[in-house]
Amino acid sequence: MKSSLDREILLRYLDDECSESEKEAVNEWINENASNKSEFERIKKIWESPGVPCPKPDIELALSRVWQKIDELPGTVEKRQFNLGQFVNDAFKELLATPLPVRVGIVTILLLGLYFIISVTTTPKMNEVFVATTEIKEIVLEDSSKVTLDAGSKLSFPDEFTKGKREVQLTGEAFFEITADPGKPFVINAKEGMITVLGTKFNVRALDDSDNIVVSVAEGIVSLMNRMYEGDDLHVIIHEGFQSIIKNDSPPSVPTAFKVTEAKQWIDREMSFSNVKLNEVFEQLSRWYGLEFELPYESLRNDRVTIYIENKPIEDILEVIALVIGMEYSLDGKVVKFSKNTL
């Protein structure tokens, strides 16, 4: 007889499921020499010891038996029809027929797979809305809260809010009108800022091209914090008519008063700029009108300006900017060129 023996025959022998001829073959192999006998005793010891993990090939064998049941079902994969209850019953019998160490391995695999399926199917579907240049978009969330997004802004939110939690992610600028629900706070994650409310109206400005996050409250009360300081509980409470700013990586500023009417002026394409870099004005007009700006010196973009943009024809707006910076302008399609005043 060969010095090696088919592993599956040997496993059936240990499980007392082999035929008489197979039993004779195994006994003959065991008694062939001391090495075979020693190998058999070692395998038998592993087989009968529930605390010792079985070698990987045995697990693969047990799994192959289950998949074999599937392959034996009639029909193609796409059109196959079978008795699910009978299949589960047969597969369960196959599982019980395997030794305990193998069963533990299989059950572990199945449980991990089940956990993955449940986690995927129970995680709420996330939606992502991006507003193109020159546009404004209004979104009504599952809880009837309303969000108005400015051009170039993005909002991520679930189809359905989970129990005890309403949370969204914002990049850009948006005016929120949150439906009151004391038992389910509404949380907005905007860059490093985390805004928490129960039901109120406020504006959040968290532009990608700015280091600042500005929260302006038009109605109610809002809590603002920088997540980098979450453990230190450095948050501020902002009341109606006040706003707070997170600059760079700093905690929120002490709230200061502002005109409530300015909270959502941008919806009407109006905005007040106070001592800001000229480039910030250009970037806002780029989002609203899709414009590009050219200057004789790029360093001029860092010049500070104070200006109020009204909802007027773009030519009137550019004329005001030209007067403020002491230059002339020309508009060629969507390109605005500023040049030195020749007068």
Helices and strands as residue ranges (DSSP letters): H 7-14, H 20-30, H 34-47, H 56-71, H 84-97, H 100-122, E 126-130, E 137-140, E 146-149, E 154-158, E 166-177, E 186-190, E 193-197, E 201-206, E 212-219, E 221-226, G 227-232, E 235-239, E 242-247, E 256-257, G 260-262, G 265-268, E 271-277, H 278-289, E 292-294, G 298-302, E 304-309, H 314-325, E 327-332, E 335-340
